[in-house]
Amino acid sequence: MLDTIPKLKDLDSDQFFLIAGPCVVENEEIPYKIAEKVNQIAKDLQIPFIFKASYKKANRSKLDSFTGIGDLEALEIIKNIGQELDLPTITDIHAEHEAIIAAEYADILQIPAFLCRQTDLLIAAAYTEKPINIKKAQFLSAEAMQFAVEKIVQSGNEKIMITERGNMYGYQDLVVDFRNIPLLKENPYPVVLDITHSLQKPNQSSGVTGGAPDMIETIARAGIAVGVDGLFIETHPDPANAMSDGENMLNLGLLEGLLTRLVKIRKAIQ
């Protein structure tokens, strides 16, 4: 399936692939800075790299939370990054009408975890003929994801990835059940582990989602060890001042060291 993604490089390196970038397009400067840095690291380590950024956030806790700079402006930035750096790009969609719009700008469409059971959204994404990344909901079992996959396949699209991002553990925490990885791999599609969202602490009384970024490497190492095909990491040069998900993002300055160590683990288990 990965060979259907345009501009995806180093597929013969036998390494995991990487989906990485900021949570959301905050402005023009920050996404470019992140994409350039991650792209260079990925080239040096021969990691296939897909640049990720949401063009808007549709599931914020509070009405006054930052949602984006404008849909078309943000989509244009994502498209330009892909063209200028020769990178594949991925962005979220949240409603059926968004699929055909976002497909004009991004190479891959992503179904957010909360929306992975929305039949009309899955069908609309499938009809674009773009590769689709379906994120497993926090409330679903790995086995139940086969039905989301079937909706896309039965709509004529088999360019699919499945992303594990943890399950709810009480009201304000998530836990990664690593049994989900081999179970998800029973589907004939690449399986991704979302490292940073798996460490969220949702439903905080402040209305701002918390996180545990100090556990990023622990989750990443375990994911590589159990055989994930790809990793999803949100990263930012200044997480404390990021407009969304700053509490669980990886500082961009720490990414190279983390990936270098993960590459060694991947080689050791092959």
Secondary structure by P-SEA (a helix, b strand, c coil): ccccccccccccccbbbbbccccccccccaaaaaaaaaaaaaaaaccbbbbbbbccccccccccccccccaaaaaaaaaaaaaaabbbbbbbbccccaaaaaaacccbbbbccccccaaaaaaaaaaaccbbbbbbccccccccaaaaaaaaaaaccccbbbbbcccccccccccccaaaaaaaacccbbbbbbcccccccccccccbbbbcccaaaaaaaaaaaacccbbbbbbbcccccccccccccccccaaaaaaaaaaaaaaaac
